[in-house]
Amino acid sequence: MGQFDDAKHLIDYCKGTLEKIKIAYNESLNEKTIKPALLIEIKNFMENLRSALDYTAHGLYDKYGDHTRTGFEIYFPYAWQTLDATEFTKKIKLNDVFRDLK
């Protein structure tokens, strides 16, 4: 199974997790308290979605990446609100991994 399939399966798994989160969230609203289990479920949900993005990044690298370059990690690039597109591209060295992505 390839990285894209892995990402799709993880997303499908997360859809079921999201339903559990919705139920636990509504219970928290009714009880007016946030249970630690809900916070853990949300954390795991977000980590699984991030993993799906990383699988996708690996799949894109395998298919389109510059394999002549070495010494860097492949991961889905993340930004924060204070970065503009130029700063983001420079900070994560996107062009080093995917020269023609732009």
C-alpha positions as CSV (number, residue, x, y, z in Angstrom):
1,M,0.0,0.0,0.0
2,G,1.3,3.5,-0.9
3,Q,1.5,6.6,1.1
4,F,-1.6,8.1,-0.6
5,D,-3.6,5.0,0.3
6,D,-2.3,5.2,3.9
7,A,-3.4,8.8,4.1
8,K,-6.9,8.0,2.8
9,H,-7.3,5.1,5.3
10,L,-6.2,7.3,8.1
11,I,-8.7,10.0,7.1
12,D,-11.4,7.4,7.0
13,Y,-10.5,6.3,10.5
14,C,-10.6,9.9,11.6
15,K,-14.1,10.3,10.4
16,G,-15.2,7.7,12.9
17,T,-13.2,9.4,15.6
18,L,-14.8,12.8,14.8
19,E,-18.2,11.3,15.5
20,K,-16.9,10.1,19.0
21,I,-15.6,13.6,19.6
22,K,-18.9,15.2,18.7
23,I,-20.7,12.9,21.1
24,A,-18.2,13.5,23.9
25,Y,-18.3,17.3,23.2
26,N,-22.1,17.4,23.5
27,E,-21.9,15.5,26.8
28,S,-19.3,18.0,28.0
29,L,-21.7,20.9,27.2
30,N,-24.5,19.2,29.1
31,E,-22.3,18.4,32.1
32,K,-20.5,21.8,31.9
33,T,-17.2,20.1,32.3
34,I,-14.5,19.0,29.9
35,K,-13.2,15.5,30.6
36,P,-9.6,14.7,30.0
37,A,-10.6,11.8,27.7
38,L,-12.2,14.3,25.3
39,L,-9.0,16.4,25.2
40,I,-7.0,13.2,24.6
41,E,-9.3,12.2,21.8
42,I,-9.0,15.6,20.1
43,K,-5.2,15.5,20.4
44,N,-5.1,12.0,18.9
45,F,-7.5,13.1,16.1
46,M,-5.3,16.0,15.2
47,E,-2.1,13.9,15.3
48,N,-3.7,11.4,13.0
49,L,-4.7,14.1,10.5
50,R,-1.2,15.5,10.6
51,S,0.2,12.0,9.9
52,A,-2.1,11.8,6.9
53,L,-0.6,15.0,5.6
54,D,2.9,13.7,6.2
55,Y,2.0,10.5,4.3
56,T,0.8,12.7,1.4
57,A,4.1,14.7,1.5
58,H,6.1,11.5,1.3
59,G,4.0,10.3,-1.6
60,L,4.5,13.6,-3.5
61,Y,8.2,13.5,-2.8
62,D,8.4,9.9,-4.1
63,K,6.5,10.9,-7.2
64,Y,7.8,14.5,-7.9
65,G,10.6,15.2,-5.5
66,D,14.2,16.0,-6.3
67,H,15.9,12.8,-5.4
68,T,19.4,14.1,-6.2
69,R,19.3,16.2,-3.0
70,T,19.8,14.5,0.4
71,G,20.0,15.4,4.1
72,F,16.5,16.7,4.8
73,E,13.4,15.4,6.3
74,I,10.2,15.0,4.3
75,Y,7.1,16.3,6.1
76,F,4.0,18.3,5.3
77,P,5.0,22.0,5.6
78,Y,3.2,24.0,8.2
79,A,3.0,27.8,8.6
80,W,1.7,30.2,11.0
81,Q,-0.3,33.3,10.4
82,T,2.6,35.8,10.6
83,L,4.4,34.3,7.6
84,D,3.6,35.5,4.1
85,A,4.0,33.2,1.1
86,T,7.6,34.3,0.5
87,E,8.7,33.9,4.1
88,F,7.0,30.5,4.3
89,T,8.7,29.2,1.1
90,K,12.1,30.4,2.4
91,K,11.7,29.1,5.9
92,I,10.7,25.6,5.0
93,K,13.1,25.4,2.0
94,L,10.3,24.0,-0.1
95,N,12.2,24.6,-3.3
96,D,15.0,22.4,-2.1
97,V,12.6,19.4,-2.0
98,F,10.1,20.3,-4.8
99,R,11.9,22.6,-7.3
100,D,9.0,22.8,-9.7
101,L,6.1,22.9,-7.1
102,K,5.5,26.6,-7.5
